[in-house]
């Protein structure tokens, strides 16, 4: 049993975490492909299925985007009313029967506008009952042999169990994705998403970390759940640990670029139920700015982050342009970062680790 199918956990909480994971994965793929617009949620769910089929089954139950139309509700009730102990009536059979009759009538009528609308309604109702389809043409091409390539030259073993999926990017670069399932809460970093650029030619690595949190009506209470503790952990392990400094240990910059900011809070919208549409805000708030807001405010709001956050599109462009994110680290510094902090020790959180390997 995975976290998302655990009936002992609150369903709303599981749904929020599932939506956070989908948003993180969606952002990872969009960053790696350098897209002007993010991929669709349906395409993102394809990647979840690729990484963990069992988790995919659980998440799609929680995040079913197929809203029930009035016709769906009507045929559900009709099928239920006509069903008996000996026979179960399928709503799709009832819809198809009416649809066939309507098709015959529509063929012999000149004014078909309302008939065609009803036909579309019936077909959409049938589509509701169909199982979710996995896309045959993913936005990235999974290339399994990449996992066996020796020329990636990635040094240091971060995880005991190196379970990952590789995807081919442009210029023979590789996107390596891992879904992590930690189970200890003692040494939590706070980040749900870790995104890294690994330059195999120079032997250096840079990263950014993001904490996804659900806010309600564009308000995020700092005392809600473990938010305050997670923000504190990110500040301690990233900001105060010097990963916002340049190679000389200073925050001042010689060349033109934004500060080496690598820790961000990423508010996401709350899904009220399984039929809620998957729509999320695109704010990225630096942890240092979040800490300043915490000094005078009880909650993070859409108003008090104005001028202090980076939008989705700009954020992706800045990171790919190497204008934000940590400074370049050696392989040794990179490996020690994980070993010293036990970053996998997290309770009831699914973490996504993405490595864009530059070959």
Secondary structure, 3 states (H helix, E strand, C coil): CCHHHCCCCCHHHHHHHHHHHHHHHHHHHHHHHCCCCCCCHHHHHHHHHHHCHHHHHHHHHHCCCCCCCHHHHHHHHHHHHHCCCCCCCCHHHHHHHHHHHHHHHHHCCCCCHHHHHHHHHHHHHHHHHCCCCCCCCCCCEECHHHHHCCCCCCCCCCCCCCCCEEEECHHHCEEEEEEEECCCCCCCCCCCEEEEEEECCCCEEEEEEEEEEEEECCEEECCCCCHHHHHHHHHHHHHHHHHCCCCCCCCCCCCCCCCCCCEEEEEEECCCCCCCCCCCCCCEEEHHHHHHHHHHCCEEECCCCCCCEECHHHHHHHHHCCCCCCCCEEHHHHHHHHHHHCCCCCCCCEEEEEEEEEC
